[in-house]
Each structure stands twice: as C-alpha cells, then as structure tokens.
Amino acid sequence: MTQQLLVVPSMSNNLLTVLDLNAHAVLRHVPLPKRGPSTAFASPDGDKMYALASGGNDVVVMDTHTWTVDRVIPVKGTIIDRGKLPAAGRNFWTAVIPQGHIHQVDTDSGRVLRSFEKAGPCFTVNADETLLFTLDQDKRKKPGHFRVWSVASGELLAETATPPLQGFTLGMWTDGANVYWCELAKAGAVHVMDVSEAAAPKYRTRVPVGSAPLAISIHPDGTMWVPNSADGTVSVIDTQTQKVIHTLDVSHYVGSISYIDGRVYLVQTTKHARVSFWKSMWITIPAPYLGVYITKKSGAPKTRRFLDIPAEVVAYDAITYERLPWPAMTLPSIGFSGAVIARDQSGGTG
C-alpha cells in the first residue's frame, strides 16, 4: 500500500501539519525552530521537506521519516518569500524580499551555488533546471519585463515586455512549454508566456479568472486550478486551450491546492470568507500573507487577520469537480503551498 501524505504549513502557529490522505486524518503537528513557515516543498524521493521560514531568511530542511530538522540554511536577504523545488531535485530555489535576490541552493550540501541578485522575487525554473524565468514589475498598470536566464552560466538569454498589468503578481509557474503568472487584481487573470524557444519567448494570452488570484496549481491531467482569494472561487483552466472550463464556488479563502491520483486537496479557511479589497491595497499588501484581512461574505462586516483563522483540508474529484465525501481535516491556521509525499510502507517513493 502506498502511503500518501500532505504537509501544510501554518505560518501563524509555527507548525507543519502532516495529514494522512489514506486515513483522511491529521497524523501529527511538527514545530519548526524558525519563525513563520509559509510554504513547504517535498524532495522528489519524499525523504526531505523544505520549509520557508518567512519570519526571517532561513530554509528549514526536515527528515520526513523522523520529522526532525536536518539542517537550517540561511540565505542572503531580509525575508525569504518564495520557493521552487523542480522535478530534477538537484537544487532548491528561493527568493527574498525586498531585495529580490534569487538563490540556487544545492540540495546535497545545502550550499548556495549561485545568486541572481535583484532578478526577482517573481520566478520559476524549468524541470531540468537549465532555465530560470523571472518577471520584473516596477509599477502597477505598466508593462513588466519577462527574462530568461541560463542557470549554468548566469547569463541573460532573452528579455521581452509584457502587456500592462493591472495588479501585482506574486509568483510564477511553468509546465515546460509555457510560463504562467497571476495578476492580483479585482478583475484577475492568468498570463501565459510561450517559452518553447527559450531565446525567443512569446506572450500568448491573458486568461480572465476570478478576483485576486494568488497561485496556480498545475496538474498532470493538463489543467490548472487557480484560487481566487477575493470571491471564494477556484478557476479550472485547460492548458491546451488556455480557457476556463469550470469554476468552483467554495465560498472560502483557499490558500493552497495539491493534486494526487485524480484528487484535488484545497487548504481553505473554516469560515465562509474572502479577502477584503480597499483603495490602499497595493501599498498595504505587498505580499498577501503579510497583512490581508478576511471579511464575512454576508452580514455585518467583520475583519480579522487571516493568518490566525483556523483552516481545513477538503478533497475534490479532479474530473467531476464534486467534493468527495470525506471528513475535512483541520489545521491550526491557514497555510500555503502544501507538499504531497507518496511512498510505499517500506519508505521508498510510490
């Protein structure tokens, strides 16, 4: 039998919660030695977990068999903000704010091999870790600058302008053929850049989604699931047609989406909630987990720092989009970027 785990950080509680997806139950809570785990990433073999301690500038590496800290890796910068662990698994990539440095960390030694200074913080890396893609956006409603870098040499290979962006973007993702990023705006969108020819990237299209999309979860079935933080929906996009093919109205703030074996797991607030917009949003919320508040979807307004709101994990069928009849698995507070581990009971990956 294959053991299936989902690991979700709770930034406010300084914990990683390990969920048993076979039993649909919480397996354990793992405290971290560094403040504010915001995102978690599993190594390809499932033996290591990389958690970003966004209270500072550390990557915490854990052994997933003993759930003990293997090492803590500090990187240059003030606040560690985003991460990537490509399928090749040779390097862990992370970015820091406000400097925008992107660091390539060797997963064997824990050593920083190269830093792309002031190239980020929005970035992604292709699966074989030969290309780094970055997006530089100076101002809202202005064109951005999309760049392609050689990982081996650090050389800038290509640069092209994007259309004006109505809102800021918080991250980038790739399926190999295209690079995607979200436009955090009331009328949100996912942007698509063709990178099939790395030396000549071509802007493809803007896919309208819901309000304030925060992230993208790309699945093996050729779909992307995009949580829209301001209207309590999730947009499902076909990556072949670049069209929205379904919208889930979950009426919750969704912080993370994970896929395994035809099932999609949503990390969401336990209350019916959404992000509240206001005029100073672009100044007040440079990164959503640093200061977003939640408001009731109906009735008298009531705000609360959403980092403290309890959360739950619920499962959906990836084909029918129906919620699966399993109990919700509760978390101490809302988390981001959960990591899936699948391995046989002897400890190998499944």
N, C-alpha and C positions, 0 to 999 in steps of 0.2 A: 504494500500500500504506500502511495506517495503522500508524504507529509506536506501540507500546504499551509504556509504562514503568511500573514500580512502584518507588517510592522509599521506603526503610525506614531509620529512624534506628537507630543502635547507640549507646545512651547511654554505655556503659562505654568505648567506643573513640573517642568524639567524632567519629563519621563519619555521613554519609548514604551508603547503598549504593543505586546505581541499577541496576535489573535490566531487561534487555531481555526482554519477555514474548513477542516473536516468535521469538527465538533460544533462549529459556529459559536465559539466561546472565547472569552479572554483567557489567555494562557498565563501571562504574567505582566507586571509593570517593571521596567528596568530604569533605575535612576541614572542620570548622567552626571559626571564630575564637573561639567562645564555648563554655563547658563544658556537656556533658550534654544533647545533643539527645534529647528524649523522644518527641516526636510531630512529624509532618510533614503539611502540607496544601498541595494544589496549587490555584492560581487556576483559575477556570473556563476560561480560554483556554490553560491549561497553560504559560504563559510564566514564571510565578513560583512559587517554593516557599517556604513559610513554615515554619520550624522553631523549636520552642520550646527555648531553651537553659535547661534546668531546673537547671543549676548556679548560676543567678542569675535575673535578671528581664528577659531580653532576648528579642525576637523577631528571628530572623535571616532576612532575605529574600534569596533567591538567584535569579539568572537561570538558567533551565533549559536554555538553549541553549549558554551558555558555562560553566555551573556555577561561576560566580564570585559573590561576595557583592555584592548590590545595595545593601543598607543594613542597619544594625542598629538596632532600635527598642527603647529601654529603656522599661519601664512601671513605675508606682508599685507597690511591694511587695517582699517578700523573695525568694520563689521562684515563678517562673512555672510554672503547674501544668497547665492545660488550655486547649484552643483550639477554635475553630469558624470555618469559612470557608463561609458559606451560598452557595447557588447564584447569588444575585444578584452576589456578588463585590465589593460596594462597600466592605465593611468586614471586617477580621479581628478576631475576638473572642477574648479570653483572660482567664484568671483567675489570681490569685496567692494563695499561702498564706504564712503563716497568716491574713493579714488578710481574705481573702475578697472582695477588690475584683474587679469585672468591668470590663474596659476595651474600649471600642469604638474600633478603630484604622482610620482611613481608608487604604484600600489605595493610593490615588494619592499622597497627600502623606506618609504614614507618621505623621500626627499623631493623637494621642489626642483623639477628638471628645467623648467622654463617659465618665465612670467611675461605675459603680453601686457605691458603696463599701459594703463588708460585706454585699453581697447574695448572694455565692456562698460557696464556689467552684463548687458544682454548678449548671450552667446549660446552656441551649441556646437557639437563635434560630431563628425560622421562616424559610422560604426567601426571602421578600421583605424580611426584616429590619425588620419593623414591630413584632414582639413578642419580648420576652425572657422566658424562663421560668426560674425558679430554685427550688431546693429547699434549705430550711434545716433541718438536722437537728442538734439540740443534743446529744441523748443516744441511745445505742442502746436499743432496746426502748421508745422513746417516739414519739408521733406527730411527723411532720415538718410543715413549713409550705411549701406549694406556692404560688408567687406568679407573677403575670403583670404585666409592666411594658410601658409604651409606650416604644418606642425613640425616637420623635420628641420626646417631652416629658420622659421620665424618670419619668413618673407611675406609681404603683402602681395597676393596674386591677382586680385581683382577688386574693383570698387564700383558701385553703382548707386544712384539715388533712388529712393522710394517715393511714392506719392506722399503728399502731406498727410500726416497722421493726426487725427482729431484728439487722440488720447495717448498717454504714455504706454509703453509696452514693458512687461515685467519679466519676460523670458522668451526663449526660442527653442524650437524642437525640429527634428528632421527625420524623414523616413528614407533618406538616401537620395531620392530623386528631387525632393523639394525641401525647402526650409519654411517653417511656419512661425508666425508670431501673433499674439493677441493685441488688439487695440483697446485699451482700458478707457472706454468712453460710454456715455449713456446709450448711444447707438453703436454698440460694439461690433467688432469684426475680427476675422482671422485673415491675415495676409499670407500670400503664397508666392515664394520666390523659387523659380526653376534653377537648380544647381547641377543638372545633369552634365553640363560643361562648366567645370569649376572656374575656368579662366574667363568665362563669359556668362555670369548669372543673369537671368532674365525675370523681371517681375511678371507674374502671371495674372493674379486677380485678387480681389478683396471679397471675402465671403461674409455677408452680414449675419450676425448671430444675435444673442440677447444683449442685455445691458451689463456692462463692466465684466467682460470675460477675463478670467485671471490666469488660466492654464490650459494646456492641451494634453490629452492622453491618447496616444496613437496605438491602435490595436492591430494584432496580426490579421484580423478579418478585413482590413482595408478601410476601417472607419476611424474617425477622431471624435472623442467625446470632450465637449468644451463646457465647463461650468460657468454660468453667468451669475455673478455674485449679487447683482442689484435687482434681479427679478425672480430669483428662485427657480430658474430653469436650467436644463442641460441640453445643449445643441449637439446633434449627431451629424457629422459631415462624412460624405463619401469621398475618399481621397482620389478616386478616379475622375469623378465629375466635378469635384470641388463645389458640391451643393449640399445644403442642409436637407437631410432625408427624414429627420424625426426630431421632435422637441419634447423632452420630458418636463412636466411641470411638477417639481418635487416640493416647492414652497419652503425650501430650506436653503441656508447658505451651505454650499458644497466646497470644501477645502482641498479635496484630493479625490482622484479617480484611479482605480487599479483594475487590471484585467488578468484573468486566468481561466483557461479551459471553458471559454464561452460564457463566463460570468463576469459582470462588472460590479465592483465594490465602490460605493460612494461613502466618503467620510463627510458627514454633514452635522450641522447643529441639531440638537434635540428639539429646539423650538422652531416654529414657523417664523422664519426671519429672512432678512435681506440686508444688503449694505445700503446705508442711507447716503445719498448724494447731497452736497451743498456747494455753494459757489467757490469756497476756498479749497475744494477737494484736492486740486493739483498741487497746492502748497502743503496742505495738511497731511496728505497721504502719499509720500514719495514711494513707499513700499507698503502693500496692504496690511501685512501683519504687524506693522509698527503703530498703527493708530486708527484702524477702521472701527466704526461703531455699528451695532445692529439695531434696527428698529422693528417693531411689530408690523406685520403686513396689514393688519386691520385694527381698528380701535384706536384708543389714545396712544400717541407716540410714547415710546419708552426706549431710551438708549442705554447701551451697556458695552463696555469694551469687549469685543468679541473673542479675544484671546481667552477670556475666563469662562466662556459659555460651554457647558458640557456638550459632548458630541456623541455620535453613534455611527456605526458602520452598517449599511444595508446593502443587499445584493439584488442585482437585476439580471435578467436574461439578455445577452447581447444581441440575440436575433429578434425576439418578440418585444423587447423593451418592458416586459412585465416584471414587477417586483416579485422576487422569489419568496416563498412562504417560510422564511427562516427568521428566528428572533433577531432583533437588532443587537449588535454588540456595542456596549457602552464604553466611552473613553472619558478620562477626567476633563479634557477640554479639546477644543477644535485643533486639528493638526493639518499638515500639508505633506504632499508628495510621499505617500506610503510606499513601502517596498515589499514586493512579493518574493517569497522563497518557496521553491518546490524541490523536495528531495526525498529519497526513499528512507525507510526507517533505519537503515544502516549508516546513514549520514551522507551518502552521495546525492548528487542532484538528480531529479527525476525528469 
